Amino acid sequence: MNSTSDKRVRVVAAGDHFVLPRLITDAIRHETAADVRELTLGWPLEPFGPVAEVAEASDAEDALIEALADDREVLVTQMGPVTARVLAACPALRLVVVCRGGPVNVNLDAAKSHDVRVCYAPGRNAAATAEFTVGLLLAALRRIPQSHEPLARRGSWAGAAYYTYEHSGLELEDLPVGLVGYGAVGSRVARVLCAFGARVMVHDPYVHGEIHGLRLGSLDELLRRSRVITLHARLTAETRGLIGARELALLPPGAVVVNAARGPLLDEDALCAALERGHLSAAALDTFVTEPLPPGSRLRALADRVVLTPHLGGASRAVAEKAATIAAAEVGRWARREPLAHCLT
């Protein structure tokens, strides 16, 4: 342990079935002396969603308030709903560390008004999401799920039709691939695609300096020149609906769209329409406007042209371990009265 004080920090480790409470506890105790109370929330076995005024949280305000009783000072969580109600009910709370790339489950204004510091864990899933994005891309280009299903489920060799010229897929070598966004995930995807020999192009007005690939200042130009686009932008008011019917129409016929970032970046109805009329040949999506994907989604009727996965881009054991380690380091800094590394309030 690295604590410089005999005082034990009173912590709630509100993990779930991915970032396990024991991972958080073990990481914190490596950083500082701590009295840790563990709580297991339901995600991902139970879907997250809006809770009161926060987004993407487990519906567990009461459980969180109960766990934070007895003057708990620190909360480390991934999906705990840190709402105005929770903050008001827990006056001893002084630090919230969210094991995610952003504290979307925290009411930041309420935290500030209650003098609660809020930290997060940037970069925890960048490598995992980049790898998964490339996996989605390969699956869509080479029709891997569509050829797997008839053989594995029915013993049918019908997938051999994808060896015909008309139905065979595209390969990455020399393929023009456009990246919309070049942050922690997009930059990793670019490096991997360059290694495959793809002709990588990038549009990101907020990133400067050297990049892997050709920088294009115009999104429209990127779309016109790309046989494949992958989305890596953050979801903001500016980027919501970034790729709609007009933008999809700029892609060349037979193009492919990949989204493992955030569902609302992409207009799903416009995407389905482009797939239905044959303007797009395929799409691969790990994120959706509404999650879980509704049973009546038009995407489900396009199984021969789409690859759909249930928001698994960041699902690796290393991500859970990194998240716990990054969060625990912030708890250690707070306990030692050192500057916090990733603090928003």
C-alpha positions as CSV (number, residue, x, y, z in Angstrom):
1,M,0.0,0.0,0.0
2,N,1.0,3.5,-0.7
3,S,-1.1,5.4,1.8
4,T,0.7,8.1,3.8
5,S,-2.0,8.1,6.5
6,D,-3.5,5.5,8.8
7,K,-7.0,6.8,8.0
8,R,-9.0,4.3,6.0
9,V,-11.0,5.9,3.1
10,R,-14.6,4.9,3.2
11,V,-15.5,3.7,-0.3
12,V,-18.5,2.1,-2.1
13,A,-17.4,0.0,-5.1
14,A,-20.6,-0.1,-7.1
15,G,-19.5,-2.5,-9.8
16,D,-21.5,-4.7,-12.1
17,H,-21.2,-8.0,-14.0
18,F,-18.4,-6.5,-16.2
19,V,-16.4,-4.2,-13.9
20,L,-16.6,-6.5,-11.0
21,P,-16.7,-5.0,-7.5
22,R,-13.8,-7.1,-6.4
23,L,-11.7,-5.7,-9.3
24,I,-12.4,-2.2,-7.9
25,T,-11.7,-3.2,-4.3
26,D,-8.4,-4.9,-5.1
27,A,-7.2,-2.0,-7.2
28,I,-8.2,0.6,-4.5
29,R,-6.5,-1.4,-1.7
30,H,-3.3,-1.4,-3.8
31,E,-3.4,2.4,-3.8
32,T,-4.5,3.3,-0.3
33,A,-5.9,2.0,3.0
34,A,-9.6,1.7,2.5
35,D,-12.8,0.4,4.0
36,V,-14.7,-0.8,0.9
37,R,-18.3,-1.7,0.7
38,E,-19.2,-3.6,-2.5
39,L,-22.4,-3.4,-4.5
40,T,-23.2,-5.3,-7.6
41,L,-25.5,-3.5,-10.2
42,G,-27.3,-5.4,-12.9
43,W,-25.6,-4.3,-16.1
44,P,-25.1,-5.8,-18.6
45,L,-27.6,-8.6,-17.7
46,E,-30.0,-5.7,-17.1
47,P,-29.9,-2.9,-19.7
48,F,-29.0,0.6,-18.8
49,G,-31.0,3.6,-19.7
50,P,-32.0,7.1,-18.5
51,V,-32.5,7.3,-14.8
52,A,-34.1,10.6,-13.5
53,E,-32.0,13.3,-15.1
54,V,-28.9,11.2,-16.1
55,A,-28.3,9.0,-19.1
56,E,-26.9,5.4,-19.5
57,A,-27.3,4.3,-15.8
58,S,-28.6,1.3,-13.9
59,D,-32.0,1.9,-12.3
60,A,-30.6,1.7,-8.8
61,E,-30.9,5.0,-7.0
62,D,-32.3,3.4,-3.8
63,A,-29.6,0.7,-3.7
64,L,-26.9,3.3,-4.2
65,I,-28.2,5.6,-1.5
66,E,-28.3,2.6,0.9
67,A,-24.8,1.6,0.1
68,L,-23.5,5.1,0.6
69,A,-25.0,5.4,4.1
70,D,-22.7,5.6,7.1
71,D,-20.7,8.6,5.8
72,R,-19.2,6.9,2.7
73,E,-16.9,9.5,1.2
74,V,-16.0,7.9,-2.2
75,L,-18.1,6.2,-4.9
76,V,-16.4,4.2,-7.7
77,T,-18.9,3.0,-10.2
78,Q,-19.6,2.4,-13.9
79,M,-23.4,2.5,-14.1
80,G,-24.5,3.8,-10.7
81,P,-27.0,6.7,-11.2
82,V,-25.4,9.7,-9.5
83,T,-28.5,11.8,-9.6
84,A,-29.5,15.0,-7.8
85,R,-31.5,12.8,-5.4
86,V,-28.6,10.5,-4.7
87,L,-26.2,13.4,-4.1
88,A,-28.7,15.1,-1.8
89,A,-29.2,11.9,0.2
90,C,-25.4,11.3,0.7
91,P,-23.9,14.5,2.2
92,A,-20.6,12.8,3.2
93,L,-19.9,11.9,-0.4
94,R,-16.9,13.9,-1.7
95,L,-15.5,11.9,-4.7
96,V,-17.2,10.0,-7.5
97,V,-15.0,8.1,-10.0
98,V,-16.8,6.7,-13.0
99,C,-15.1,3.7,-14.7
100,R,-16.0,4.9,-18.1
101,G,-14.8,7.3,-20.8
102,G,-17.2,9.9,-19.7
103,P,-19.5,10.5,-16.6
104,V,-22.8,10.3,-18.5
105,N,-24.4,8.7,-15.4
106,V,-23.6,11.7,-13.2
107,N,-25.5,15.0,-12.7
108,L,-22.4,17.2,-12.9
109,D,-24.2,20.4,-11.9
110,A,-25.6,18.8,-8.8
111,A,-22.2,17.3,-8.0
112,K,-20.6,20.7,-8.2
113,S,-23.3,22.2,-6.0
114,H,-22.7,19.5,-3.4
115,D,-18.9,20.0,-3.6
116,V,-18.4,16.5,-5.0
117,R,-15.4,15.9,-7.3
118,V,-16.2,13.8,-10.4
119,C,-13.5,11.8,-12.2
120,Y,-13.6,9.4,-15.1
121,A,-11.4,6.8,-16.9
122,P,-10.4,8.0,-20.3
123,G,-8.9,5.5,-22.8
124,R,-10.0,2.4,-20.9
125,N,-11.6,0.8,-23.9
126,A,-9.9,2.4,-26.8
127,A,-7.9,-0.6,-27.9
128,A,-10.8,-3.0,-27.4
129,T,-13.2,-0.9,-29.4
130,A,-10.7,-0.3,-32.2
131,E,-10.1,-4.1,-32.5
132,F,-13.9,-4.7,-32.5
133,T,-14.4,-2.1,-35.1
134,V,-12.0,-3.8,-37.4
135,G,-13.6,-7.1,-36.7
136,L,-17.0,-5.7,-37.6
137,L,-15.5,-4.2,-40.8
138,L,-14.0,-7.5,-41.9
139,A,-17.2,-9.4,-41.0
140,A,-19.3,-7.0,-43.2
141,L,-16.9,-6.9,-46.1
142,R,-16.5,-10.7,-46.3
143,R,-20.0,-11.7,-45.3
144,I,-18.7,-13.9,-42.5
145,P,-21.8,-14.0,-40.3
146,Q,-24.1,-14.6,-43.3
147,S,-22.0,-17.6,-44.5
148,H,-21.5,-19.0,-41.0
149,E,-25.2,-19.1,-40.1
150,P,-26.5,-21.6,-42.8
151,L,-23.5,-23.9,-42.3
152,A,-23.5,-23.9,-38.5
153,R,-27.2,-23.9,-38.0
154,R,-28.6,-26.0,-40.9
155,G,-25.5,-27.8,-42.3
156,S,-26.1,-26.0,-45.6
157,W,-23.3,-25.1,-48.0
158,A,-25.4,-22.2,-49.4
159,G,-22.9,-19.7,-48.1
160,A,-20.6,-20.8,-51.0
161,A,-22.6,-18.4,-53.1
162,Y,-20.4,-15.7,-51.6
163,Y,-17.6,-17.1,-53.8
164,T,-19.4,-16.0,-56.9
165,Y,-18.1,-12.8,-58.5
166,E,-21.5,-11.0,-58.0
167,H,-21.7,-11.8,-54.3
168,S,-18.1,-12.0,-53.2
169,G,-16.9,-9.3,-50.7
170,L,-14.3,-6.6,-50.7
171,E,-10.8,-6.8,-49.4
172,L,-9.1,-4.1,-47.4
173,E,-6.0,-3.9,-49.5
174,D,-6.2,-0.7,-51.6
175,L,-9.8,-0.1,-50.4
176,P,-10.6,3.6,-49.7
177,V,-11.8,3.7,-46.1
178,G,-13.0,6.9,-44.5
179,L,-12.8,7.5,-40.8
180,V,-15.2,10.1,-39.3
181,G,-13.3,11.0,-36.1
182,Y,-9.7,10.5,-35.1
183,G,-9.6,10.2,-31.4
184,A,-8.3,7.4,-29.2
185,V,-10.3,4.8,-31.1
186,G,-10.2,6.2,-34.6
187,S,-6.4,6.7,-34.5
188,R,-5.9,3.0,-33.6
189,V,-8.3,1.9,-36.3
190,A,-6.3,4.0,-38.8
191,R,-3.1,2.3,-37.9
192,V,-4.5,-1.2,-38.2
193,L,-6.1,-0.4,-41.6
194,C,-2.9,1.1,-42.9
195,A,-1.2,-2.2,-42.0
196,F,-3.8,-4.0,-44.1
197,G,-2.9,-1.8,-47.0
198,A,-6.2,0.2,-47.0
199,R,-6.2,3.7,-48.4
200,V,-7.2,5.5,-45.2
201,M,-8.8,8.9,-45.2
202,V,-9.7,10.9,-42.1
203,H,-12.1,13.8,-41.3
204,D,-11.9,15.3,-37.9
205,P,-11.9,19.1,-37.6
206,Y,-10.8,19.0,-33.9
207,V,-7.6,16.9,-34.5
208,H,-4.4,18.5,-35.7
209,G,-0.9,17.2,-36.3
210,E,0.3,14.1,-37.9
211,I,-2.2,11.3,-38.7
212,H,-2.2,7.9,-40.3
213,G,-3.8,8.4,-43.7
214,L,-4.9,11.3,-45.8
215,R,-6.6,14.2,-44.0
216,L,-9.7,15.6,-45.6
217,G,-11.2,18.9,-44.4
218,S,-14.6,18.2,-45.8
219,L,-16.9,15.4,-44.6
220,D,-18.7,15.5,-48.0
221,E,-15.4,14.9,-49.8
222,L,-14.6,12.0,-47.4
223,L,-18.0,10.4,-48.1
224,R,-17.7,10.7,-51.9
225,R,-14.3,9.1,-51.9
226,S,-14.9,6.2,-49.4
227,R,-16.0,2.7,-50.2
228,V,-16.3,2.2,-46.4
229,I,-16.9,4.6,-43.6
230,T,-16.4,4.0,-39.9
231,L,-17.7,6.4,-37.3
232,H,-15.6,7.4,-34.3
233,A,-16.9,10.8,-33.3
234,R,-18.2,11.6,-29.9
235,L,-21.9,12.1,-29.5
236,T,-22.7,15.8,-29.0
237,A,-25.5,18.1,-30.0
238,E,-23.4,18.9,-33.1
239,T,-22.8,15.3,-34.1
240,R,-26.2,13.8,-33.4
241,G,-27.6,12.6,-36.7
242,L,-24.2,13.4,-38.4
243,I,-24.7,10.8,-41.0
244,G,-28.2,11.0,-42.5
245,A,-29.9,10.5,-45.8
246,R,-28.0,13.3,-47.6
247,E,-24.7,12.0,-46.4
248,L,-25.4,8.4,-47.2
249,A,-26.4,9.4,-50.7
250,L,-22.9,10.9,-51.2
251,L,-21.3,7.4,-50.7
252,P,-20.5,5.5,-53.9
253,P,-23.0,2.6,-54.8
254,G,-22.1,-0.5,-52.9
255,A,-20.5,1.3,-49.9
256,V,-20.4,-0.1,-46.4
257,V,-21.1,1.7,-43.1
258,V,-19.6,0.7,-39.7
259,N,-20.6,2.2,-36.4
260,A,-19.2,1.1,-33.1
261,A,-19.2,4.6,-31.6
262,R,-22.7,5.8,-30.6
263,G,-26.0,4.9,-32.3
264,P,-27.4,8.4,-32.6
265,L,-24.5,9.5,-34.8
266,L,-26.3,7.7,-37.6
267,D,-29.9,8.0,-38.9
268,E,-31.0,4.4,-38.8
269,D,-34.1,4.9,-40.9
270,A,-32.0,6.5,-43.6
271,L,-29.5,3.7,-43.3
272,C,-32.2,1.1,-43.7
273,A,-33.6,2.9,-46.7
274,A,-30.2,3.0,-48.4
275,L,-29.7,-0.7,-47.7
276,E,-33.2,-1.6,-49.0
277,R,-32.8,0.1,-52.3
278,G,-29.3,-1.3,-52.7
279,H,-27.3,1.9,-52.6
280,L,-25.3,0.5,-49.6
281,S,-24.2,-3.2,-49.8
282,A,-23.7,-3.7,-46.1
283,A,-23.6,-2.2,-42.6
284,A,-22.1,-3.3,-39.4
285,L,-23.5,-1.8,-36.2
286,D,-22.5,-2.3,-32.5
287,T,-24.5,0.7,-31.2
288,F,-28.1,1.8,-31.9
289,V,-30.4,4.8,-31.3
290,T,-32.4,2.7,-28.9
291,E,-30.8,-0.1,-26.9
292,P,-31.6,-2.9,-26.6
293,L,-32.5,-3.0,-30.3
294,P,-36.4,-3.0,-30.5
295,P,-37.9,-6.3,-31.9
296,G,-39.6,-4.3,-34.6
297,S,-36.4,-2.6,-35.9
298,R,-36.1,-2.4,-39.7
299,L,-32.5,-3.6,-39.3
300,R,-33.7,-7.0,-38.2
301,A,-35.3,-7.5,-41.6
302,L,-32.0,-6.9,-43.3
303,A,-30.0,-9.7,-41.8
304,D,-28.5,-10.7,-45.1
305,R,-26.9,-7.2,-45.4
306,V,-26.1,-6.2,-41.8
307,V,-23.9,-7.4,-38.9
308,L,-25.5,-6.5,-35.6
309,T,-23.9,-6.9,-32.2
310,P,-25.2,-5.7,-28.8
311,H,-22.8,-2.9,-27.9
312,L,-19.8,-5.2,-27.3
313,G,-17.0,-3.0,-28.6
314,G,-15.6,-2.4,-25.1
315,A,-16.2,-6.0,-23.9
316,S,-12.8,-7.3,-23.0
317,R,-11.4,-8.4,-19.6
318,A,-8.5,-6.0,-20.1
319,V,-11.0,-3.1,-20.3
320,A,-12.6,-4.0,-16.9
321,E,-9.2,-4.3,-15.3
322,K,-7.9,-1.0,-16.8
323,A,-11.1,0.8,-15.7
324,A,-10.7,-0.4,-12.1
325,T,-7.0,0.5,-12.1
326,I,-7.5,4.0,-13.5
327,A,-10.4,4.7,-11.1
328,A,-8.4,3.4,-8.1
329,A,-5.5,5.6,-9.0
330,E,-7.8,8.6,-8.7
331,V,-9.0,7.4,-5.3
332,G,-5.3,7.1,-4.2
333,R,-4.5,10.6,-5.4
334,W,-7.6,12.0,-3.5
335,A,-6.6,10.1,-0.3
336,R,-3.1,11.5,-0.6
337,R,-4.4,15.0,-1.4
338,E,-2.6,15.0,-4.7
339,P,-4.0,16.6,-7.9
340,L,-6.6,14.5,-9.6
341,A,-5.7,13.4,-13.2
342,H,-9.1,13.2,-14.9
343,C,-11.5,15.5,-13.0
344,L,-14.4,17.4,-14.3
345,T,-15.7,19.2,-11.2
